[in-house]
Amino acid sequence: MSMRAIGTWIGLNHTAEPSLAVTRERLLRLAPSANTAIVAGIAERFDDLAADHALTTRLRICHFLAQAAHETDGFRTLEEYGGPAYFIRYEGRRDLGNTQAGDGIRYHGRGIFQLTGRANYRRFGQLLGIDLEAEPERAKEPETSLRVAFAYWTERAINAAADADDSERVTKLINGGRNGLAERARYLAKAKEIWL
């Protein structure tokens, strides 16, 4: 058996099929007004990280990207809109681990799935070996954001809802409710036309 065959056999070569590859061009088809730096950052590591999280089927990829496109305003931002006057709504939210003065503003939504709250920054930072609690701004770096999103997806076991093609359930697992369900469904339909 050749070294290449051995590598494939033991799973070292586990990227998605070419038809499922997440490229800059395909992301721009999904969200034409996207920030090109964000799209490039996501495309650079998506396939490798997706494989590590068993996110290598058409439905899983399409659901993930539909949610990501909605949460990032069409890949235009990796930081929640609104500024301090809006972020104050997270102040004192014990369910988010915001127990210290200023936590609401400091730990507002960042990243592909808008990581929010001190407890979540601590938890996902620990999972990734990055001190996001001390450096919350890092959550909006494209690669860090992508790694957090995959960790979140895996921890919440969202692949099962994606496999069932249950957009409402996937949305609830990502966002906690039905917020933006119609737009998420539109992105999903578009993604299904791109990733065949």
C-alpha positions, 0 to 999 in steps of 0.5 A: 500500500502506498503512503498516500493510500495509507494516509487516506485509509487512516483518515489523514485525508478527510476533507470534503468532496470537491463539490462540497468544498467551501471556497471564497467564490462559493461563499460570495455566491451565498452572500454577494455583499460579504466582507472579502476579508471575512470570507477569505478567513472562513474559506481558508480553514473551513474544510479542514476544521469541518472534517474535524467536526464531522461536518462533511455532508451537504446538509450539514454544510448548508445548514451551518453556512445558512446560520453563519450567513444570517448571524454575520449579516451576510458575512459582513461582520463578526461583531454584533451591531449596536454598540455600548448602548445596545450591549448594556442589555447583557449587563447582569445576565447571570444566565450568560455568566455576566456577574461583574460590572461591564461584562455586558459590554465586554462580552457582547456578541462576536464571531460567526455565531455571535458568542455572547456572555462571560461564561461562553467566552470562558467555556469556548476559550478553554475548549480551544486553548485561547483565553477569550475571557481575558481577550474577548476581541479575539473572538472576532478574528476569522479563524478563531471565530470559525473554531468557536463556531465549530466547537459550539456546533459540536457541543450542541450536537447540531449535526442531527438537526441538520441531517433531518433538514430541520431549519427551525431546530437548527435555528433554535440550537444556534440562537435559542429561538426563531429569530430570523428564521425566514432569512435563515431559510432563504440562505439555506435554499441558496446554499443548497443550490451552491453545494450540490 
